[in-house]
Amino acid sequence: MISAPIPAWVADYLGLPFRELGRDRDGLDCWGLYRLVRGERWGEWLDGYDGCYGTAAGREEHAGVIRGHIGFAQVVEPGSEIPGDGVFLRTAGVVCHIGMVVGGGMMLHTRVGLGAAVESYRAGSWARRVEAFRRP
């Protein structure tokens, strides 16, 4: 449930379908969504990491890409994050998911069975999974 005002631009991305290795509006994985929004909203097209990892089921593979590339941006202290920052999250104990901070403790992200949606990273199941915030 959304508990804070969400910027109007977020509506342009809600409901976009999840697709493993997706990099366009026809379907996106979590990095594809983050990359698309950074490109369209901020004019900053980040590396697609095409071919660097396999399917969404390959958490360790994703984690390896994240470990190798998490330094793409400056560290942001928790509580100092702003819209557009990346929030790196653990799933099954492995840092292999990214969401985009949209404000008020909320993130835009996508995952299998959900598609692009807004959820809290400060409450619920995501709160204990936050690993780091980064700013490109």
HELIX and SHEET records of a PDB file:
HELIX    1   1 ALA A    8  ASP A   12  5                                   5    
HELIX    2   2 CYS A   30  TRP A   42  1                                  13    
HELIX    3   3 ARG A   59  HIS A   69  1                                  11    
HELIX    4   4 ILE A   70  PHE A   72  5                                   3    
HELIX    5   5 GLY A  124  ARG A  129  5                                   6    
SHEET    1   A 2 ARG A  23  ASP A  24  0                                        
SHEET    2   A 2 GLY A  27  LEU A  28 -1                                        
SHEET    1   B 6 GLN A  74  VAL A  76  0                                        
SHEET    2   B 6 VAL A 130  ARG A 135 -1                                        
SHEET    3   B 6 GLY A  86  THR A  91 -1                                        
SHEET    4   B 6 VAL A  94  GLY A 103 -1                                        
SHEET    5   B 6 MET A 106  HIS A 109 -1                                        
SHEET    6   B 6 ALA A 117  SER A 120 -1                                        
END                                                                             
